[in-house]
Amino acid sequence: MTRRKLGARAVVTTAVSCVVALAAGTAVTQPAAAAPTNAGPVFLDGQAQIVPEFADSTTWIRQQLWVETEFDSDGDGRRDRMHVDVTRPGPTADGLKVPVVYETSPYYAGTGSTQRQYLWNVSHELGEQPPARLSPPPITHRADRTSVSSSEVSTWVPRGFAVVHSDSPGTGLSQGCPTVGGSNESLAPKAVVDWLNGRAKGFTSVDGTEQVSATSWSTGKVGMTGTSYNGTLPLAAATTGVKGLEAIIPIAPNTSYYHYYRSQGLVRNPGGWVGEDIDFLFDYIHSGFPERRQYCIEQVRDMMNRHQDRATGDFNDFWAGRDYLPQVKNVKAATLMAHAFNDWNVMPEHSVRIIEALKARKVPVQAYFHQGGHGGAPPLDMRNKWFSRYLYGVRNGVENDPKAWIIRNETGTSQLTPYADYPNPAASPVTLNLSAGGATTGGLTSLARPGTGVERFVDAGNTACNIGTYATADSPHRLLYVTPELSAPVHISGSPKVTLKLASSKAAANLSVALVRLPWTGAAGCESSTRGSTTSVITRGWADPQNRDSLTRSKPLVPGRFVDVTVDLQPDDQVIPAGQRIGLMVFSTDHEFTLHPAPGTELSVDLAGASLELPVVGGPLAMPICDSPDTRATVVIGGVDSGVPNRPLAGTCTINDHILDGEQWPNHGQFVRHVTEVASDLVAAGKIEPRERGAIVSAAARSRIR
């Protein structure tokens, strides 16, 4: 355990040149001469501690100002200014310089009505232009606000950080237009970081000329954080590559507005907000200066109405301009990303796609996941270590910590568990095939060849209920395929994928897929909420079969003609306990997420072309799904005894269960290839010796299985 305290002038040295000092292996601990105060940050176990001189709120210095940006988004011919507030420790008045924790938001000044009448009407046929949406009453402008927010202040100021907030463009007392993912939402926080480094101008009023500087108290090192929209904006700022933004902690960030409002070509709303689209979000946050609101409506919201395309759901240039993934190439800030696997508002793919891109670029990145719903910050000690390392330069080793931390609470007490990475490096895909009976309960297993035959269901359309009703009772409106009862836990880690050979009676159809845990323990009513989490839903996904070949161009279905459709499900990391079953549900209209056409569209699934690819820690050999385990002493293939012991695998399964010599194969060669793959997996898993692999493959070759 180490304890480290820095004097006032030492803080300046640490923040400005600590990287050089630490690279040389020496900690900067000695204050410079004539320091006006002895107050300085204290670090214990690599974390900034509460310091009495910083914790006294009566000495905190609070400022309100406006930072000038490099854009004019409200068309008044002047650069927009952002409303900013600062709260900093009292000793910064005496020469102490500190780094900054910064949060920006479009929500601080109030939000619009969420009454159902102001959201889009989702009850119409697919492909039709929906009826016009009614806008809510204007948000009351609060011109008398003297601060932006108090969030994060009590956490970080006592620990030796300044806390800064700002209203997003076109909200509160910030000028400009809200663009919901447009470039000004990235450049606005960039301007604030520039001001903290002396590169941008700050003013004491929104339209005055009296300037205010931060360089007397700011080290220029900035960390950003926030949740949901507030978590999106740290990433947006980081994509500008602005110098001084050293670290970000985005919590449940929206990293692509297309992925937020569409799924693989399908018009889909965020969970709990039926009928929401990007133009509604504009209205929901448009709290800025009244005299510029009409301009913003005409130039921004009306443009959204023209390009968001609720008829086809296709990806276009409008949506491409609101996707941060292509801009990750500019990110330099060390990133601690946080998300929930049961977040059905901003779904976990938003963080996972950015994490993967940052890893590819060698940017310091760590992931924190939990099993709850929307939001949920990492533990304070994790955030503290992150900011202490990258804003104060404290050598706490956080960069060498495991790359993924996941809350494990599926089978008992919550426990923060470290992993080498996410997805779990030990996970590999397991292909589970479907067998007949989906109208009631069909089979789902990796220990059988694909089923045969065509199974059908009818879209419930605008009469559809929540998936809980489909999981708990037979229904003509869905197909359900279920594994045998698990005889051991199964650890899923990664993004499942469903492939369907599908036909529709109409040119357009919703396609929804859910992976569930049975027996179902969640709510089963039509109106059950998606704003919380449920242990019954493993993951889910949606797709438009018309976009099976391209996200940018719909191709209408030919009624009755089968097409191959792949549905990417949301990322997950979950342990399914022994005694439960995994169910794959295929249906059409999702009451909580999709448009609601009239009922009656018939969809057909060809089982020979349907499968679930499930990422399982341990791969195919780790699936404990043997109804009637084969307990023979040796591995016997089509009557040929290999002489290799029939060793146990996951749960009650054995090697013989994975040979599949009782299945119908197209030809003998394909069967032998299958056995060869299984034998190779057994060697890799340490279950058999290489020489035993040869014996198993030889037995398969000598068998007459086909």
ABEGO torsion letter per residue (X at the ends): XBBBBBBAAAAAAAAAAAAAAAAAGBBBABBBBGBABABBBBBBGGBBBBBAAAABAAABBBBBBBBBBABBAAGAGBBBBBBBBBBBBAAAAAGBBBBBBBBBBAAAAEBBBABAAABBBABBBBGBBBBBBBBBBBBBBBAABABABABGAAAAAAAGBBBBBBBBBGBEABBEBBAGGBAAAAAAAAAAAAAAAGABBBBABAABABBBBAAAABAGBBBBBEBEAAAAAAAAAAAAGBBGBABBBBBGBBABAAAAABBGGBBBBBBGBBGBBAAAAAAAABABBAAAAAAAAAAAAAAAAAAAGAAAGBBBAAAAAABAAAAAAABABBBBBBBBAABABBBAAAAAAAAAAAAAAGBBBBBBBBABBBEGBBBAAAAAAAAAAAAAGBBAGAAABBABBBBBAAAEBBBBBBBABOBBAABBBBBBBBBBGAABBBBBBAABBBBBEBBBBBBAEAABBBAAAAAABBBAABBBBBBBBBABBBBBBEBBBBBBBBBBABABBBBBBBBBBOBBABBABAABBAABBBAABABBBBBBAAAAABAABBBBBBBGBBBBBBBBBBBBBBBBBBGBBBBBBBBBBBAAABBBBBBGBBBBBBAAABBBBBBBBGEAAABBABABBBABABBBBGGBBAGBBBBBBBEABBAAAAAGAABBBABAAAAAAAAAAAAAAAAAAGABBAAAAAAAAAAAAABABX
